[in-house]
Amino acid sequence: MAAMDVNTWQRSAARRADLGGGFNIARALPSAARRSVGAWCFLDHAGPAQFPPGAGMRVGPHPHIGLQTFTWMIEGEVLHHDSLGNRQVIRPGEVNLMTAGRGIAHSEESLGERGVVHAAQLWIALPDAHRQVEPAFVHHPSLPVADADGFRATVLAGHAFGRRSPVQLHSELVGVDLAAEGAAGTRVELDARFEHALLCLRGAAQVDHEPIEPGTLLYAAPGRTRLELRCDAAAQLLLIGGTPFPEPILMWWNFVARTPQEIQRAAADWNAGRRFADVPGTQLARVPAPDASALRLKPRAAR
Ligand code: MN
């Protein structure tokens, strides 16, 4: 691959995906152009959307292995249930971190007959040394916030603006929500060892004069020490970054692994009711794993 200019922001488009029941999200990671940003290997932007009665986010019990799910709630309320017996409502300004490790199952459903949903859901690939850990779930009701020249900076992961997120991770990562309710401009200091990406969640902004709007991911290779962020009206962005993930990973359905055999085993275990315990407390139907028998994927280097 040609050496990448660290001064260039590379643009990739999010694609629409259906989470089930017609609930559409914009999937910014992975894409053909970009598999991951640090250990962040999946990024769904849900909403902002009004949902009619009986709709909204309704994802029945499904399993995960080899990753952490990281949910950042912006508007609306979603009820989480998992196979460890946790029942947790996540509200705006809160983070849910679920560590799948060797295996967990969960469900997610919008609360209320009708309402609004706006959230970012990310996955974090677990490094080999930690990917078989016991499953766990932690709810973070508050994250550190800094004022950054008219942007409200919420430090979701890692360290930024002199604040440190309490979220426990297994790789060096950063995640910051930047929200302005009017025209604003600020400089964000970056860790030069990290690659970074920005997703616009609402409004529009300029990143080093590069325009960004919802549906576009801007990516920069390691080597940057800062970025300039500007908006002319209310806007909200998600900044993520991390040291490039050193291990090739295999992602299929809800699993992050290293070999097709691991994926096939996890899919078979889920469909046969092994390994993953039931998810108590939800009325939603279990989501069966697709047929993994013909899987011939090779682990892909992070890029
Ligand atoms: Mn899930």
Boltz pocket constraint, residues with backbone or C-beta under 6 A from the ligand:
constraints:
  - pocket:
      binder: B
      contacts: [[A, 62], [A, 63], [A, 64], [A, 69], [A, 106], [A, 254]]
      max_distance: 6.0
